[in-house]
Amino acid sequence: MVSNLPLLKTLALTLTIISLLPSLSHSFSAETPTDRRILVLLDDLAVRSSHSSFFSSLSSRGFDLDFRLADDPKLSLQRYGQHLYDALVLFSPSAARFGGSLDHQAILDFVDAGHDLILVADSSASDLIKGIATECGVDFDEDSEAVVIDHSGYAVSETEGDHTLIAADGFIRADAILGEKPIKAPVLFRGIAHSLNTANSLILKVLSASPSAYSANPTTKLSSPPSLTGSAISLVSVVQARNNARILISGSLDLFSNRFFKSGVQRLGP
């Protein structure tokens, strides 16, 4: 049975995603940003247009965004021992290597120095991106063909599809992260699953999959039970490091896109 939930308009979904950002640090505070320079790395400059609503919401809050391709040969996070940016946004899930002096270790050192990171993956995620996520306490599904599937919690527009476009509403109940007002409508998500390293007490699931979700290749029949299922699947997670650096990790680049921001959402099921 389809429940007629209110349509999720552009502004509502934008605020939902932006509401995750105050948890990342003062540099991502929507109210009083203190550090304003952010390096945004892209696989394709077209993402700057296709995800412009998200970027505009940051710019409107006073953040200075520097857009670069992930393989730009002039990339660097610091010069003469001084960091050039206060935060790093990796919207480059398929990057096999970074340009310039930027590499896996440079990014980890950047976070260790107290700076913030948003890392986004999807079905094209490279070993480089997954490796950085692992160092931050998150493990993406090892099956490179696997995505999140939910036959009970998919978006109504996917009735005849493979049910990989899901309407997720498993938000953490934490005012410090999402604010005092509850998020009533679901969020569109199409991407890959990750789990949390149980040895890392600093990481939290912000958006979990529903109990009926699982991670698998949607084009093949299951030959064995999926390794990641139900609410154990994290769709979006945040890390509070001991040095006050914050990290946000998402398994979906589409989550931040204009198309998902502007789409109405109806969810199958209760």
C-alpha positions in Angstrom: 0.0 0.0 0.0 1.3 3.4 -0.9 1.2 6.1 1.7 0.7 9.6 0.4 3.5 11.4 2.2 3.9 15.1 1.5 6.0 15.9 -1.5 9.6 16.8 -0.6 10.2 20.2 -2.2 13.6 21.7 -3.1 14.0 23.8 0.0 12.9 21.1 2.4 15.4 18.6 1.1 18.1 21.2 0.9 17.7 22.0 4.6 17.6 18.3 5.4 21.1 17.8 3.9 22.5 21.1 5.2 21.2 20.2 8.6 23.9 17.5 8.7 26.6 20.0 8.2 26.6 21.8 11.6 27.8 18.5 13.1 31.0 18.7 11.1 32.5 21.7 13.0 32.6 25.4 13.3 33.8 25.6 9.7 30.5 24.1 8.6 28.2 25.9 11.0 25.2 27.2 9.1 24.7 30.0 11.6 28.2 31.4 12.3 30.8 30.0 10.0 34.2 30.9 11.2 36.5 29.2 8.7 35.2 29.7 5.2 37.6 28.2 2.5 36.5 24.8 1.2 38.2 22.8 -1.6 35.7 20.8 -3.6 37.1 18.0 -5.8 35.0 16.7 -8.7 35.3 13.8 -11.2 33.6 15.9 -13.7 33.0 19.7 -13.7 29.4 19.1 -14.7 28.7 18.1 -11.1 29.2 21.8 -10.2 25.9 22.4 -12.2 24.1 19.2 -11.5 24.6 19.7 -7.7 24.4 23.5 -7.8 21.6 23.8 -5.2 23.8 22.1 -2.6 26.8 24.2 -3.4 24.7 27.4 -3.5 23.3 26.6 0.0 26.9 26.6 1.2 27.9 29.7 -0.6 24.9 31.6 0.7 26.1 30.9 4.2 29.4 32.6 3.6 31.6 29.6 2.5 34.2 30.2 -0.2 34.2 27.2 -2.5 37.2 26.3 -4.7 36.2 23.8 -7.4 38.9 21.6 -8.9 39.0 18.4 -10.9 40.4 15.5 -8.7 43.3 15.0 -11.1 44.3 18.7 -11.3 48.2 18.6 -11.3 48.3 21.7 -9.1 46.4 20.3 -6.2 47.8 21.0 -2.7 46.3 21.3 0.7 49.1 23.3 2.1 51.9 25.6 1.2 55.0 26.4 3.2 53.6 24.4 6.1 50.3 26.4 6.1 47.0 24.8 5.2 45.2 26.5 2.3 41.7 25.2 3.2 39.6 24.7 6.2 37.6 21.8 4.8 37.7 19.3 1.9 34.7 18.0 -0.1 35.3 14.9 -2.1 32.6 14.7 -4.8 34.9 12.5 -6.8 33.9 8.9 -6.1 35.7 7.3 -9.1 39.0 9.1 -8.6 41.8 6.4 -8.8 44.4 9.0 -7.8 44.6 12.7 -7.0 46.6 15.3 -8.8 49.5 17.4 -7.5 50.7 16.7 -4.0 47.4 15.3 -2.9 47.1 11.7 -2.0 45.6 9.3 0.5 48.0 10.2 3.3 47.8 14.0 2.7 44.0 13.8 3.2 44.4 11.8 6.4 47.0 14.3 7.6 44.6 17.2 6.8 42.0 15.6 9.1 44.6 14.8 11.7 45.4 18.6 11.7 41.8 19.3 12.8 40.2 20.0 9.4 36.9 18.7 8.1 36.0 16.3 5.4 33.0 15.3 3.4 33.5 12.1 1.4 30.9 10.8 -1.0 31.0 7.4 -2.8 28.7 5.7 -5.2 28.7 2.5 -7.4 31.8 3.8 -9.2 33.7 4.3 -6.0 37.5 3.6 -6.4 39.8 1.7 -4.0 41.3 5.1 -3.2 38.0 6.6 -1.9 37.0 3.4 -0.1 40.5 3.3 1.5 40.1 6.8 2.9 36.7 5.9 4.2 38.1 2.8 5.9 40.7 4.9 7.7 37.9 7.1 9.0 36.0 4.1 10.4 33.7 3.1 7.6 33.7 0.0 5.4 31.9 0.1 2.1 30.5 -3.2 0.7 33.4 -5.2 -0.8 31.3 -6.2 -3.8 31.9 -3.5 -6.4 28.6 -4.4 -8.1 26.5 -4.1 -5.0 24.1 -1.2 -4.3 21.4 -0.7 -1.7 18.1 -2.4 -2.6 14.8 -2.1 -0.7 11.7 -3.9 -2.0 9.5 -2.4 0.7 10.9 1.1 1.1 11.6 2.2 -2.4 10.4 5.4 -4.0 7.0 5.0 -5.7 8.5 6.2 -9.0 10.6 2.9 -8.9 7.5 0.6 -8.9 8.7 -1.1 -12.1 12.4 -0.7 -11.5 15.0 -2.6 -9.5 14.1 -0.8 -6.3 17.5 0.9 -5.9 16.0 4.3 -5.6 14.9 4.3 -2.0 13.1 6.7 0.2 15.1 6.7 3.4 13.8 8.1 6.7 15.9 6.3 9.3 17.5 9.5 10.8 19.4 9.5 14.1 17.5 11.1 16.9 20.0 13.6 18.0 19.2 17.3 18.3 22.9 18.2 18.3 23.2 16.8 14.8 19.9 17.3 13.0 18.3 20.0 15.1 15.2 20.1 17.4 12.6 19.9 14.6 12.1 16.3 13.4 12.6 15.5 9.8 9.2 14.3 8.6 9.7 13.4 5.0 12.0 10.7 3.5 15.2 11.5 1.5 15.9 10.0 -1.9 19.0 7.8 -1.9 20.6 5.8 -4.7 24.0 4.4 -3.9 26.1 1.9 -2.0 26.0 0.6 1.6 28.5 1.0 4.3 29.0 -0.3 7.8 30.7 1.1 10.8 33.8 -0.2 12.4 32.6 -1.3 15.8 36.0 -0.6 17.3 35.6 3.1 16.5 33.4 4.8 19.1 33.7 8.2 17.4 31.4 7.4 14.4 27.6 7.6 14.2 25.0 6.5 11.7 23.0 9.6 10.7 20.8 8.0 8.1 20.2 4.2 8.3 18.5 1.9 5.7 15.2 0.3 6.6 14.9 -3.2 8.0 13.9 -4.5 4.6 17.0 -3.2 2.8 20.0 -5.1 1.7 23.2 -4.7 -0.3 23.5 -6.7 -3.5 24.0 -6.7 -7.3 20.5 -5.8 -8.6 21.2 -7.5 -12.0 21.9 -11.0 -10.6 20.1 -13.5 -8.4 21.4 -13.9 -4.9 23.5 -17.1 -4.4 24.1 -16.4 -0.8 22.7 -14.1 1.9 23.9 -10.5 1.6 26.6 -9.4 4.0 25.0 -6.1 4.8 21.3 -6.0 5.6 18.6 -3.9 7.3 19.3 -1.1 9.6 22.9 -2.3 10.0 23.4 -0.5 6.7 24.5 3.1 7.0 23.7 5.5 4.2 25.2 8.6 5.8 27.6 8.6 8.8 29.5 11.3 10.7 32.7 11.0 12.7 33.7 13.2 15.6 37.5 13.0 15.9 39.3 13.6 19.2 41.0 16.7 17.7 37.5 18.1 16.9 37.8 17.4 13.2 34.5 16.2 11.7 33.9 13.8 8.8 30.7 13.1 6.9 30.5 10.0 4.7 27.7 9.2 2.2 27.3 6.3 -0.1 25.4 8.4 -2.7 26.5 11.3 -4.8 22.9 11.6 -6.1 21.8 12.4 -2.6 23.2 15.9 -3.1 22.0 16.5 -6.7 19.5 19.0 -7.9 17.3 16.2 -9.3 16.9 14.6 -6.0 16.4 17.9 -4.2 13.6 18.8 -6.6 11.9 15.4 -6.8 8.7 14.7 -4.9 9.0 11.6 -2.7 6.4 9.0 -2.1 7.5 5.9 -0.2 6.0 2.4 -0.5 5.0 1.0 2.8 4.1 2.4 6.2 
